Amino acid sequence: MPFKLIGFILFVVMVFAFIGFNLDNRTDINIWINEKGHYEEVSVIVVVFAAYLLGLLSTVPFWFARSLARVKARKKDKNKIKELQKSSSESLADGEKREKKKLLPHRKSKDEEI
């Protein structure tokens, strides 16, 4: 069996064990200083899940910015490749013209023969 699958199964078992042992545990939560942000008898599982979701949502802007930077870098690289291909094809064309001139025998004009 692959080790990733075994590790994932163990992780899932640990998560379910954590949930099972904490179903009856409750706590009070203060989100704000005043009484509007005070919640009593909230399940610990809900608190952990909310903290996980908040952490997940806080990474989304950074992920989005990184993906935009990658797209811009790929576009820039493609433009560089096109420029290099264009310049190399032009230099090859110039080189082929020079080679053809070297391969052609020099014809002397009638004035040069006399």
C-alpha positions in Angstrom: 0.0 0.0 0.0 1.2 3.5 -0.8 2.4 5.5 2.2 0.3 8.5 1.2 -2.9 6.5 1.4 -1.9 5.1 4.8 -1.1 8.6 6.1 -4.4 10.0 4.8 -6.4 7.2 6.5 -4.6 7.8 9.8 -5.3 11.5 9.4 -9.0 10.9 8.8 -9.1 8.5 11.8 -7.5 11.2 14.0 -9.9 13.9 12.9 -12.9 11.7 13.6 -11.5 10.7 17.0 -11.0 14.4 17.8 -14.6 15.2 16.8 -16.0 12.2 18.7 -14.2 13.0 21.9 -15.2 16.7 21.8 -18.9 16.5 20.9 -19.9 17.3 24.5 -17.3 19.9 25.1 -18.7 23.5 25.0 -17.1 26.9 25.6 -17.9 30.6 25.8 -16.6 32.8 23.0 -16.0 36.5 22.9 -15.5 37.9 19.4 -16.0 41.6 20.3 -15.6 43.4 23.6 -19.3 44.2 24.1 -22.1 41.8 24.7 -23.1 41.5 21.0 -19.9 39.4 20.4 -20.4 37.1 23.3 -21.6 33.5 22.6 -22.2 30.9 25.3 -22.2 27.2 25.1 -20.6 26.9 21.6 -19.3 23.5 20.6 -15.5 23.2 20.4 -15.8 21.5 17.0 -17.6 24.5 15.6 -14.9 26.8 16.9 -12.1 24.7 15.4 -14.0 24.5 12.1 -14.6 28.3 12.0 -10.9 28.9 12.8 -9.9 26.6 10.0 -12.2 28.3 7.5 -11.0 31.7 8.5 -7.4 30.6 8.0 -8.3 29.1 4.6 -10.1 32.3 3.5 -7.2 34.5 4.6 -4.8 32.7 2.2 -7.0 33.2 -0.9 -5.8 36.8 -1.7 -2.2 35.6 -1.5 -2.9 32.6 -3.7 -4.7 34.8 -6.3 -1.9 37.3 -6.4 0.7 34.5 -6.9 -1.3 33.0 -9.7 -1.6 36.4 -11.4 2.2 36.8 -11.1 2.7 33.4 -12.7 0.4 34.3 -15.6 2.3 37.5 -16.2 5.7 35.7 -16.0 4.5 33.1 -18.6 3.3 35.8 -20.9 6.6 37.6 -20.6 8.5 34.4 -21.3 6.4 33.6 -24.4 7.1 37.1 -25.7 10.8 36.6 -25.2 10.7 33.3 -26.9 8.9 34.8 -29.9 11.4 37.6 -30.1 14.3 35.1 -30.0 12.7 32.9 -32.7 12.1 35.9 -34.9 15.7 37.1 -34.5 17.2 33.7 -35.0 15.1 33.1 -38.1 16.3 36.5 -39.5 19.9 35.6 -38.7 19.5 32.2 -40.3 18.0 33.8 -43.4 21.0 36.2 -43.6 23.4 33.2 -43.0 21.8 31.2 -45.8 22.2 34.1 -48.2 25.9 34.3 -47.4 26.3 30.6 -47.8 24.6 30.7 -51.2 27.0 33.4 -52.3 29.9 31.3 -51.2 28.7 28.2 -53.0 27.9 30.0 -56.3 30.9 30.1 -58.6 32.2 33.5 -59.4 31.4 34.5 -62.9 33.7 36.8 -64.5 32.2 39.5 -66.6 33.3 39.7 -70.2 35.3 42.7 -69.5 37.4 40.8 -66.9 38.1 37.9 -69.2 39.8 40.2 -71.7 
